[in-house]
């Protein structure tokens, strides 16, 4: 929990105060914080993996890493866009 809290604070999403009377609080309204920002803060963003290494001896295998990398990048972008549509306020509302 401390590690994630530190990541969220470093990203400017929350502030914290240590001690018995301490805690954590949002620095922006919940409706202004998309889940893409939260994921980026704790995980660097959506990552669907890495392309395979390919094979220099195969004409298909030579092209495979580039094609798969392009597809993975498109999936990462789509996931980020979808996560941006959901906010912390949505989570609090049970959406």
Rosetta blueprint (number, residue, H / E / L):
1 X L
2 X H
3 X H
4 X H
5 X H
6 X H
7 X H
8 X H
9 X H
10 X H
11 X L
12 X L
13 X L
14 X E
15 X E
16 X E
17 X E
18 X L
19 X L
20 X L
21 X L
22 X L
23 X E
24 X E
25 X E
26 X E
27 X L
28 X L
29 X L
30 X H
31 X H
32 X H
33 X L
34 X E
35 X H
36 X H
37 X H
38 X H
39 X H
40 X H
41 X H
42 X H
43 X H
44 X L
45 X L
46 X L
47 X L
48 X L
49 X L
50 X L
51 X L
52 X L
53 X L
54 X L
55 X L
56 X L
57 X L
58 X L
59 X H
60 X H
61 X H
62 X H
63 X H
64 X H
65 X H
66 X H
67 X H
68 X H
69 X H
70 X H
71 X H
72 X H
73 X H
74 X H
75 X H
76 X H
77 X H
78 X H
79 X H
80 X H
81 X H
82 X H
83 X H
84 X H
85 X H
86 X L
87 X E
88 X H
89 X H
90 X H
91 X H
92 X H
93 X H
94 X L
95 X L
